[in-house]
Amino acid sequence: MYDIDLDSNPPTPTDDTPYIRFAIDQLTRDEDIRAIQRPGSHGSSDSYPVERIVPDEGLGYYVSPEREREALALARKHRSSPKDGLFKFNPTRPLSYNSNPSEVNIPSRPFRHKNASDSEIFIPVDPPVDTPRYPDLTFIPMILRPASMITLSFLCLLMIAALMFCAIYSSYHSGLVDWYDGIYGGRYFVFCILPQILAACIFVYVQCVMSAMTRIMPYTLMAMDDVGKRTNALFMGLFPRTMLWPRWDGPMSIDIANSFFWLSIFTIPLQSCLFSVVQVNGAWRWATVQGIAWTLVAVYILVLIATIISALFFFRRTTGLIWDPRSLADVIALLPRSNCLRDYPGTDIMRSIVDIRHKLALRSDRLGYWRTPNRTQGIFYCIGEEGASTRQYTLEAGKLHEKKSRMDLFIDRSSDIEKAAELYNTNTRFRYIPWFLRDEFVVFWCVAGFILLLTLFIISFLPSTAIRNGFPPLVPVVANSGGYSAANFLYSFIPSVIGMLLYLFFQPLDMALRKLQPWTELGNAEGVTAERSLLLDYTAALPLSCTITAFASRHFRVAITSLLSFLFILIPILAGGVFFPLTNPQMEVRMIPNLPAFYTILVLLVLYLFGLLLILPNRYPMHLPHDISCLAEIFSFVYNSGILDDASFRAPKSKADLVTRLMAVKARGEVNRYAFGVYRGRDEHDCLGIERLGRRSGVEVMVLSGKKLRSFP
């Protein structure tokens, strides 16, 4: 509901009927809106502003182009930034307010334009603290909470203490313990394999922490009052990337923390050459390599600092979240009351994030609680834009239709034909897939992997080059006073680095399959239930839990690749301890392999090739019009969908409430099904995205495929 202001001196019409209609309209407006709100409503916060259709007759119901230009000029005046040129924002977009009440940019009395329908604006509010109706917006994933970060800090401290003890004790006692049992004994495992296993535990923990920070950082930035920090939130990556090229696009403190966390990729290779064998008084003893030990101490201190920085950043932080946004359904639930979707038309068929960013330039969307000048609407929670108007609706034929401005209607008419050609074009629908999943690259990975693995098998088992006989070290073997041996370092550090690269190279493939699986399911011609699409949370799942969930959902490719992605951490662990310099019966010093470790690596490499081959088939359904790695790209596929008006997404109280609604069984024993296709949106224009099948309104979803076009009511 919203007000209508009249000119102080309206022209006197010859007929009093419009005035009588206007008076009746004002008296009956509240009752009409209550009648619209009553079905399925939980309170005033779920209502929508509605405008009744009455003749204008000079009363200012409809706005002329001159009036619109005047309103735009006044909006620029009242909504401009207090610091011109600071961020170079579009003056028509409202900037944020800060904690100083004297510097609030939102006027105490909302701007109203005479003779124009009163577009209500979004005003951020802080509701009562931690009430059942308004939960605190401070949700943080378990792994980022104090208990988890203290655990990671404690592990780093234990590792630092152990490294310092080994370095100091070995220096003062000419080594640690005597060498015996060869490369198949327990001491070889303790000094050449166990250090990498312990380092891998911390490394995987760090990866999980970085993953959690990545996926909630956009929401955290949108919950901040500082407009400058919110501007890039819509375009920040939601999904973790391989640590080979991490992102540095967040707050400075988190960028510093990520830089220190990134150094942990060297911990496993360095741990593999931490110990060597030195000769003391004619006897061989295990000793600590001093340079390696103190380098590791420095790395783990930096990881500890990064952990502390991250913990302090998220401690009692307002993240704007009520629960963990792990799935598409969690993201969609933030949009039904949003006022920032009117800029998205056309983004569904755009080619790249660059185009979408240009379309949505100069935004400062905020996540949190809101109210409007209309107090009867109460407080609500969503992603919105400060000062921007809510979506306005008109009531026609008993249905709500979103009201559009004259300029919007003009733009829509001029672009309908061009957009329709793109919407129904399969080249547009199946245009994008991550570059490393394109046909040429996947074939290259498989062919290169097969050739390299075949070469390794031939060299390893050919009688003249059999690996079991070892090979000359080609570099000095004897360790110096600090325990450093060139041969030990070269044949431990380098194989472990290669193994680490293989481990990190496979992770983007695994994450891409996890990310695209819900969209692949939505491309099914018959649609799919929310449980198998909108509620999938593979990208946020911890190691092994993703495998278990995917097997339960019969997504076997995701299950297998996620399991392999975790198992491949064994490659750098074992590769770092597979070779050791020994003297053979012919009194020659050769690098001899630990055969059980070597054969295990070969098995893992065969599984690696199998994982690559597993990606080859059935990749066409994974294609989309553009990427879905950030919020703006996801919003582009739901901004006009009718699911934003569904009861399933209407102000859910918790994640359990949302899941229950989406999985509810209808009276006829059916469950809602969703699909990705072309449909008639809420603005009565065709668009491409996610829609629910079987609407009573007769809305059809045309699911495009490579061979045919199917239409479903």
C-alpha positions in Angstrom: 0.0 0.0 0.0 1.3 3.5 -0.7 0.0 7.1 -0.6 -0.9 9.3 -3.5 -0.3 13.0 -3.1 -2.3 15.5 -5.1 -1.5 18.8 -6.5 -2.5 21.6 -4.1 -4.5 23.3 -6.8 -5.8 20.6 -9.2 -7.8 21.7 -12.2 -11.5 21.6 -11.5 -13.1 19.0 -13.7 -16.5 19.3 -15.1 -17.5 15.9 -13.7 -17.2 15.1 -10.0 -17.2 11.3 -10.6 -13.4 11.0 -10.6 -13.2 12.7 -7.2 -15.8 10.5 -5.8 -13.9 7.5 -7.1 -10.7 8.8 -5.6 -12.4 9.2 -2.2 -13.9 5.7 -2.3 -10.5 4.3 -3.4 -8.7 5.8 -0.5 -11.4 4.6 2.0 -11.4 1.0 0.6 -7.7 0.6 -0.2 -6.8 -0.9 3.2 -9.6 -3.5 3.0 -8.7 -4.5 -0.5 -5.1 -5.1 0.4 -6.0 -7.0 3.5 -8.2 -9.3 1.3 -5.2 -9.8 -1.0 -2.8 -10.5 1.9 -5.1 -12.8 3.9 -4.5 -16.1 2.1 -1.3 -17.7 3.2 0.0 -14.6 4.9 1.8 -14.7 8.3 1.7 -11.0 9.0 1.9 -7.7 7.5 5.5 -8.1 6.5 4.4 -10.5 3.7 2.2 -7.9 2.1 2.8 -6.2 -1.2 2.0 -2.6 -2.2 -1.0 -2.8 -4.6 -2.4 0.0 -6.8 -5.9 -0.1 -8.0 -6.7 0.8 -11.5 -8.9 3.9 -11.8 -9.3 6.6 -14.5 -6.8 9.4 -14.3 -9.0 12.4 -15.0 -6.3 14.8 -14.0 -5.9 13.4 -10.5 -2.3 12.4 -11.0 -2.8 8.6 -11.2 -0.6 8.4 -14.2 2.7 10.2 -14.6 3.6 12.2 -17.8 7.1 12.1 -19.2 7.6 15.6 -18.0 6.7 14.6 -14.5 9.0 11.6 -14.6 11.9 13.8 -15.6 11.1 16.1 -12.8 11.0 13.2 -10.3 14.3 12.0 -11.6 15.9 15.4 -11.1 14.6 15.6 -7.6 15.7 12.0 -6.8 19.2 12.9 -7.9 19.1 16.0 -5.6 17.9 14.1 -2.6 19.8 10.8 -3.0 23.2 12.0 -4.0 26.3 11.0 -2.1 27.5 13.3 0.6 31.0 12.9 -0.7 30.8 13.6 -4.4 33.2 11.7 -6.5 34.4 9.4 -3.7 33.1 6.3 -5.3 31.7 7.9 -8.5 28.3 6.3 -8.0 25.3 6.9 -10.2 23.6 9.9 -8.4 20.2 8.2 -8.8 21.3 5.3 -6.7 21.2 5.8 -2.9 24.3 5.3 -0.9 24.6 3.7 2.5 24.4 5.4 5.8 27.0 5.1 8.5 26.8 4.9 12.2 26.8 8.6 12.7 23.1 9.8 12.7 24.1 13.2 11.5 25.5 11.7 8.3 22.6 9.5 7.3 21.9 9.9 3.6 18.3 8.7 3.8 16.0 11.7 4.4 13.9 11.7 7.4 10.8 12.3 5.2 10.9 10.1 2.1 10.9 11.9 -1.2 7.4 12.2 -2.7 6.6 13.6 -6.0 3.3 15.4 -6.6 0.8 13.8 -8.9 2.9 10.6 -9.0 2.2 7.3 -7.3 4.2 7.2 -4.1 7.1 4.7 -4.7 7.9 3.4 -1.3 11.6 3.2 -0.5 13.6 0.6 1.4 14.9 1.8 4.8 17.4 -0.5 6.7 16.5 -1.2 10.2 17.8 -3.0 13.3 15.0 -5.1 14.8 14.9 -6.2 18.4 17.9 -8.4 19.3 17.5 -12.1 18.8 13.8 -12.4 18.9 11.9 -15.4 17.5 10.4 -13.3 14.8 13.6 -11.5 13.9 16.7 -13.8 14.4 20.1 -12.2 14.6 21.9 -11.9 11.3 25.1 -13.3 12.6 25.2 -16.9 11.3 28.7 -18.2 10.7 29.5 -21.7 9.4 30.7 -24.1 12.0 34.2 -24.2 10.7 34.6 -20.4 11.1 33.3 -20.3 14.7 35.7 -19.8 17.6 35.9 -23.4 18.6 37.0 -24.5 15.1 39.4 -21.7 14.7 40.9 -22.3 18.1 41.3 -26.0 17.1 43.2 -25.0 13.9 45.4 -22.6 15.9 46.1 -25.3 18.4 47.2 -27.7 15.6 49.5 -25.0 14.2 51.0 -24.4 17.6 51.6 -28.2 18.1 53.3 -28.4 14.7 55.4 -25.3 15.4 56.4 -26.8 18.8 57.2 -30.2 17.3 59.3 -28.6 14.5 61.3 -26.5 16.9 61.9 -29.4 19.2 63.2 -31.6 16.4 65.4 -28.8 15.1 66.9 -27.9 18.5 67.2 -31.5 19.8 68.9 -32.7 16.6 71.3 -29.8 16.6 72.5 -30.4 20.2 72.5 -34.2 20.1 74.0 -34.8 16.7 70.7 -36.2 15.3 67.6 -37.8 16.7 67.8 -41.6 16.7 69.9 -44.2 15.0 69.1 -45.4 11.5 68.1 -49.1 11.1 65.4 -51.3 9.5 66.0 -49.7 6.1 63.3 -48.2 4.0 60.6 -50.7 5.0 60.9 -50.3 8.8 58.8 -48.3 11.1 61.3 -45.5 11.5 61.3 -44.8 7.8 57.5 -44.4 8.0 57.9 -42.0 11.0 60.5 -39.8 9.4 59.5 -40.0 5.7 55.7 -40.5 5.5 54.2 -39.4 8.8 55.3 -35.7 8.6 53.4 -35.3 5.3 50.3 -37.0 6.8 50.3 -34.5 9.7 50.9 -31.6 7.3 48.1 -32.8 5.1 45.6 -32.8 8.0 46.3 -29.1 8.6 46.4 -28.3 4.9 42.9 -29.8 4.2 41.6 -28.0 7.3 42.9 -24.7 5.9 41.3 -25.5 2.6 37.9 -26.0 4.3 38.3 -22.7 6.1 39.1 -20.8 2.9 36.2 -22.5 1.2 33.7 -21.4 3.9 35.1 -17.9 3.9 34.7 -17.7 0.1 31.1 -18.7 0.0 29.8 -16.4 2.8 32.0 -13.4 2.0 29.6 -11.8 -0.5 26.8 -11.9 2.0 29.0 -10.6 4.7 30.0 -7.6 2.6 26.4 -6.9 1.7 25.6 -6.7 5.4 28.1 -3.9 6.0 27.1 -0.3 6.3 30.0 0.9 4.1 28.8 1.3 0.6 32.2 1.0 -0.8 32.6 -2.5 0.6 29.3 -3.6 -0.8 29.7 -2.6 -4.4 31.6 -5.7 -5.5 29.6 -8.2 -3.4 27.3 -9.3 -6.2 30.2 -10.3 -8.5 32.4 -12.0 -5.9 32.9 -15.7 -6.5 30.7 -17.9 -4.3 32.6 -21.2 -4.8 36.1 -22.1 -3.8 38.8 -22.1 -6.4 42.0 -24.1 -6.5 44.7 -22.7 -4.3 46.9 -22.4 -7.3 45.2 -19.1 -8.1 43.2 -17.9 -5.1 41.0 -14.8 -5.1 42.1 -11.5 -3.5 39.0 -9.4 -3.9 37.7 -9.2 -0.4 38.5 -7.0 2.6 42.2 -6.3 3.1 42.4 -8.3 6.3 40.9 -11.4 4.6 43.2 -10.9 1.6 46.2 -10.9 3.9 44.9 -14.0 5.6 44.3 -15.8 2.3 47.9 -14.9 1.2 49.3 -16.6 4.4 46.9 -19.6 4.0 48.1 -20.0 0.4 51.7 -20.7 1.7 50.4 -23.9 3.2 50.6 -25.6 -0.2 54.3 -25.9 0.4 54.0 -27.6 3.8 53.6 -31.1 2.5 56.6 -30.9 0.0 58.8 -29.3 2.7 57.8 -31.9 5.3 58.8 -34.7 2.9 62.4 -33.5 3.1 62.5 -32.5 6.7 64.6 -35.4 7.9 67.7 -36.9 6.4 70.4 -39.4 7.5 73.8 -38.1 8.7 77.0 -40.0 9.8 78.0 -39.4 13.4 81.1 -41.2 14.7 80.8 -43.8 12.0 77.1 -44.4 12.7 74.2 -43.3 10.7 71.5 -41.3 12.5 68.2 -39.6 11.6 68.7 -35.8 11.8 66.5 -32.7 11.2 67.4 -30.6 8.2 67.7 -27.2 9.9 66.9 -24.9 7.0 63.8 -26.9 6.2 62.6 -27.0 9.8 62.9 -23.3 10.4 61.3 -22.5 7.0 58.3 -24.7 8.1 58.2 -22.9 11.4 57.9 -19.6 9.6 55.2 -20.9 7.3 53.1 -22.3 10.2 53.5 -19.1 12.1 52.0 -17.2 9.1 49.2 -19.8 8.9 48.6 -19.2 12.6 48.4 -15.5 12.1 46.0 -16.0 9.2 43.8 -18.1 11.4 43.8 -15.5 14.1 43.0 -12.7 11.6 40.1 -14.8 10.1 38.8 -15.7 13.6 38.8 -12.0 14.7 37.1 -10.9 11.5 34.2 -13.3 11.9 33.9 -13.0 15.7 30.5 -11.6 16.4 30.4 -10.4 12.8 27.1 -9.4 11.3 27.0 -11.6 8.2 23.5 -10.8 7.1 22.6 -14.5 7.3 20.0 -16.4 9.3 21.3 -19.8 8.2 24.0 -21.2 6.0 23.4 -20.4 2.2 24.5 -23.7 0.9 22.1 -24.3 -2.0 20.2 -22.5 -4.7 17.1 -22.6 -2.6 18.9 -20.7 0.1 19.9 -18.0 -2.4 16.4 -17.7 -3.9 14.9 -17.3 -0.5 16.6 -13.9 -0.2 14.8 -12.4 -3.2 11.0 -12.5 -2.9 10.7 -9.1 -1.2 13.7 -7.6 -3.0 13.5 -4.3 -4.8 16.7 -4.7 -6.7 15.5 -7.1 -9.5 14.2 -4.5 -11.9 17.6 -4.0 -13.4 18.0 -7.6 -14.3 15.9 -8.0 -17.5 18.1 -9.2 -20.3 20.9 -10.6 -18.0 19.6 -14.1 -18.4 20.9 -14.3 -22.0 24.0 -12.3 -21.5 27.3 -14.0 -22.4 29.6 -13.2 -19.5 30.0 -11.6 -16.1 31.5 -8.6 -17.9 28.2 -7.9 -19.7 26.2 -8.5 -16.5 28.5 -6.2 -14.5 28.1 -3.5 -17.1 24.3 -3.9 -16.9 24.3 -3.8 -13.1 27.0 -1.2 -12.7 27.1 1.1 -9.6 25.0 -1.1 -7.4 25.2 -1.2 -3.6 22.8 -4.0 -2.7 22.4 -4.7 1.1 21.4 -7.8 2.9 19.4 -7.4 6.1 16.2 -6.2 7.6 14.1 -3.5 6.0 11.0 -1.4 6.4 9.2 1.1 4.2 7.5 4.4 5.0 4.3 2.4 5.1 4.5 1.1 8.7 1.7 -1.4 8.1 4.1 -3.6 6.1 6.2 -4.2 9.1 9.9 -5.4 9.0 11.1 -7.9 6.4 14.3 -9.6 5.4 15.8 -9.7 2.0 18.5 -8.4 -0.4 17.6 -4.8 -1.3 18.8 -1.4 -2.3 18.6 1.5 0.1 16.2 4.2 -0.9 15.0 2.4 -4.0 11.3 1.8 -4.5 9.6 -1.4 -3.9 8.0 -3.4 -6.7 4.6 -1.9 -7.4 1.7 -4.0 -8.4 -1.7 -3.5 -10.1 -4.7 -5.7 -9.6 -6.2 -6.9 -12.9 -8.7 -9.7 -13.4 -8.1 -10.8 -9.9 -4.4 -11.3 -10.3 -1.4 -9.2 -9.2 0.7 -7.8 -12.1 3.9 -5.9 -11.6 3.6 -2.3 -12.6 6.2 -0.9 -15.0 7.2 2.6 -15.9 6.7 4.1 -19.3 10.5 3.9 -20.0 10.5 0.2 -19.0 7.6 -0.5 -21.3 9.3 1.3 -24.2 12.6 -0.6 -23.7 10.7 -3.9 -23.4 8.8 -3.3 -26.6 12.0 -2.4 -28.5 13.9 -5.4 -27.4 11.3 -8.1 -27.3 12.0 -9.4 -30.9 15.7 -9.4 -30.4 15.5 -11.1 -27.1 13.0 -13.7 -28.3 15.5 -14.8 -31.0 18.1 -15.3 -28.3 15.8 -17.0 -25.8 14.8 -19.8 -28.1 18.2 -20.3 -29.6 19.9 -23.5 -28.4 23.3 -21.9 -29.1 22.5 -19.3 -26.4 21.0 -21.9 -24.0 24.0 -24.2 -24.2 26.7 -21.6 -24.8 28.8 -21.7 -21.7 30.8 -24.3 -19.8 34.0 -23.8 -17.8 36.9 -23.7 -20.1 38.6 -26.8 -18.6 35.4 -28.8 -19.3 35.2 -27.9 -23.0 35.5 -30.8 -25.4 39.0 -30.0 -26.6 40.4 -29.6 -23.1 38.8 -32.7 -21.7 40.1 -34.7 -24.6 43.5 -33.2 -24.1 43.5 -34.0 -20.3 42.6 -37.6 -21.0 45.0 -38.2 -23.9 47.9 -36.5 -22.0 47.1 -38.4 -18.9 47.0 -41.7 -20.7 50.3 -41.1 -22.5 52.2 -40.0 -19.4 50.8 -42.9 -17.3 51.7 -45.4 -20.0 55.2 -43.9 -20.2 55.6 -44.2 -16.4 54.5 -47.8 -16.5 56.9 -48.7 -19.3 59.9 -47.0 -17.6 59.0 -48.5 -14.2 58.7 -52.1 -15.4 60.9 -52.4 -18.4 63.8 -54.7 -17.4 66.5 -52.2 -18.4 65.0 -49.3 -16.5 63.0 -51.1 -13.8 62.4 -48.8 -10.9 63.0 -51.4 -8.3 66.7 -51.3 -9.2 66.9 -47.6 -8.4 68.8 -44.9 -10.4 71.9 -42.8 -9.8 71.2 -39.6 -7.8 73.3 -37.4 -10.1 73.7 -34.9 -7.2 75.7 -35.0 -3.9 74.2 -37.5 -1.4 76.1 -36.8 1.8 74.4 -34.4 4.1 76.2 -31.3 5.5 76.4 -30.2 9.2 72.9 -28.8 8.9 71.5 -32.2 7.7 70.9 -30.9 4.2 71.4 -33.5 1.4 70.9 -32.4 -2.2 69.8 -35.8 -3.3 67.3 -36.1 -0.4 65.9 -32.7 -1.1 65.7 -33.1 -4.9 64.0 -36.6 -4.9 61.6 -35.8 -2.0 60.6 -32.1 -2.6 60.2 -32.3 -6.4 58.0 -35.5 -6.5 55.9 -34.1 -3.7 55.4 -30.8 -5.6 54.4 -32.7 -8.7 51.9 -34.7 -6.6 50.6 -31.5 -5.1 50.0 -30.0 -8.5 48.1 -33.1 -9.6 46.0 -32.8 -6.4 45.2 -29.1 -7.0 44.6 -29.5 -10.7 41.8 -32.1 -10.1 40.0 -29.9 -7.6 38.5 -27.4 -10.2 37.1 -30.4 -12.2 35.5 -31.7 -9.0 34.1 -28.4 -7.9 32.7 -27.6 -11.4 30.8 -30.9 -11.4 29.4 -30.2 -7.9 28.4 -26.6 -9.0 26.7 -27.6 -12.2 24.9 -30.7 -11.0 21.7 -28.8 -9.8 21.5 -27.0 -13.1 22.0 -30.2 -15.0 19.1 -31.7 -13.2 17.0 -28.6 -13.9 17.6 -29.2 -17.6 15.6 -32.4 -17.5 12.6 -32.2 -19.8 10.2 -33.6 -17.2 11.5 -31.3 -14.5 13.0 -32.4 -11.2 12.1 -32.1 -7.5 13.7 -29.5 -5.2 15.5 -32.3 -3.3 17.5 -33.2 -6.4 18.1 -29.7 -7.6 17.4 -26.5 -5.6 18.4 -28.1 -2.3 21.7 -29.7 -3.4 24.6 -28.4 -1.4 27.6 -30.2 -2.9 29.7 -27.1 -3.2 29.5 -26.4 0.5 30.0 -30.0 1.7 33.1 -31.1 3.6 35.3 -33.9 2.2 33.6 -37.3 2.2 30.2 -35.8 3.2 29.7 -34.7 -0.4 30.5 -38.3 -1.6 27.9 -39.8 0.8 25.2 -37.3 -0.1 25.8 -37.7 -3.9 25.7 -41.5 -3.6 22.4 -41.2 -1.8 21.0 -38.9 -4.5 22.3 -41.3 -7.2 24.6 -38.6 -8.6 27.4 -41.2 -9.1 29.8 -39.1 -11.1 29.8 -36.3 -8.5 30.2 -38.9 -5.8 33.2 -40.6 -7.4 35.0 -37.4 -8.4 34.5 -35.9 -5.0 35.9 -39.1 -3.4 38.9 -39.1 -5.8 39.5 -35.4 -5.2 40.0 -36.1 -1.5 42.0 -39.4 -2.0 44.5 -37.6 -4.3 46.0 -35.8 -1.3 47.8 -39.2 -0.9 49.8 -38.5 -4.0 52.0 -35.7 -2.6 52.2 -37.5 0.7 53.6 -40.7 -0.7 55.6 -39.1 -3.5 57.7 -37.2 -1.0 58.8 -40.4 0.7 59.1 -42.8 -2.1 62.8 -42.4 -2.9 65.8 -42.7 -0.6 69.6 -42.9 -1.2 71.0 -46.3 -0.3 74.2 -48.3 -1.2 73.5 -51.4 -3.2 75.6 -54.7 -3.0 77.9 -53.3 -5.8 78.7 -50.4 -3.4 77.0 -47.9 -5.6 74.8 -45.2 -4.2 71.4 -45.2 -5.9 68.0 -43.7 -5.2 66.0 -46.8 -4.2 62.1 -46.6 -4.1 59.9 -47.7 -1.3 57.9 -50.2 -3.5 54.7 -50.3 -1.5 54.5 -46.5 -1.6 55.4 -46.5 -5.3 52.8 -49.1 -6.2 50.2 -47.1 -4.3 51.1 -44.0 -6.3 50.6 -46.0 -9.5 47.2 -47.1 -8.4 46.3 -43.5 -7.5 47.5 -42.3 -10.9 45.3 -45.0 -12.6 42.3 -43.7 -10.6 43.3 -40.1 -11.7 43.1 -41.1 -15.3 39.7 -42.9 -14.6 38.5 -39.6 -13.0 39.4 -37.7 -16.1 37.7 -40.3 -18.3 34.6 -40.0 -16.1 34.2 -36.4 -17.1 34.1 -37.2 -20.8 30.5 -38.4 -21.3 27.3 -36.4 -21.0 28.7 -32.9 -20.5 26.3 -31.2 -22.9 23.5 -30.9 -20.3 26.0 -29.0 -18.1 26.0 -26.0 -20.5 24.3 -22.8 -19.5 23.9 -19.3 -21.2 26.6 -18.0 -18.8 28.5 -18.9 -15.7 26.8 -19.1 -12.3 29.8 -18.4 -10.0 28.5 -15.3 -8.3 25.2 -13.9 -7.0 24.5 -11.6 -9.9 24.8 -14.5 -12.3 22.4 -16.7 -10.2 19.9 -13.9 -9.8 19.8 -13.4 -13.6 18.1 -16.8 -13.9 15.4 -16.2 -11.2 14.7 -12.5 -11.2 11.5 -12.9 -13.2 10.5 -16.3 -12.0 7.1 -17.1 -10.5 8.8 -19.1 -7.7 9.6 -15.8 -6.0 5.9 -15.5 -5.4 5.5 -19.1 -4.2 4.6 -19.8 -0.6 7.7 -22.0 -0.5 10.0 -19.0 -0.5 7.8 -16.6 1.3 9.7 -15.5 4.5 10.8 -19.0 5.7 11.7 -19.0 9.4 14.6 -21.4 9.2 16.4 -23.7 6.8 14.2 -26.6 8.1 11.1 -24.6 7.3 12.3 -23.9 3.8 13.2 -27.6 3.2 9.8 -28.7 4.5 7.9 -26.3 2.2 9.9 -27.3 -0.9 9.5 -31.0 -0.2 5.8 -30.8 0.8 3.5 -33.3 -0.9 0.4 -32.0 -2.6 -3.1 -33.2 -1.9 -2.8 -35.5 -5.0 0.4 -37.0 -3.7 2.6 -35.0 -6.1 5.7 -32.9 -5.3 6.6 -29.7 -6.9 8.9 -30.0 -9.9 11.2 -27.4 -11.3 12.9 -26.9 -14.6 15.3 -24.6 -16.4 13.8 -23.2 -19.6 11.9 -20.4 -21.3 8.7 -19.2 -19.5 6.4 -16.2 -19.2 7.8 -14.2 -16.3 6.0 -12.1 -13.7 6.3 -9.0 -16.0 4.5 -10.9 -18.7 7.7 -11.2 -20.8 9.5 -14.3 -21.8 12.7 -15.1 -20.0 15.2 -17.9 -19.5 15.6 -19.4 -16.0 14.2 -21.6 -13.3 10.4 -22.0 -13.0 8.0 -24.4 -11.3 6.0 -26.7 -13.5 2.3 -27.2 -13.3 1.1 -23.7 -12.3 -2.6 -23.2 -12.3 -2.2 -20.0 -14.2 -1.2 -22.1 -17.2 2.4 -20.8 -17.4 4.4 -23.1 -19.6 8.1 -23.9 -19.4 9.8 -24.7 -22.6 12.8 -26.9 -21.9 15.4 -26.6 -24.6 17.7 -29.5 -25.5 20.2 -30.1 -28.2 17.7 -31.9 -30.3 14.2 -30.7 -29.4 12.0 -28.2 -27.6 9.5 -29.5 -25.0 6.7 -27.5 -23.5 5.3 -28.4 -20.1 2.4 -26.7 -18.3 
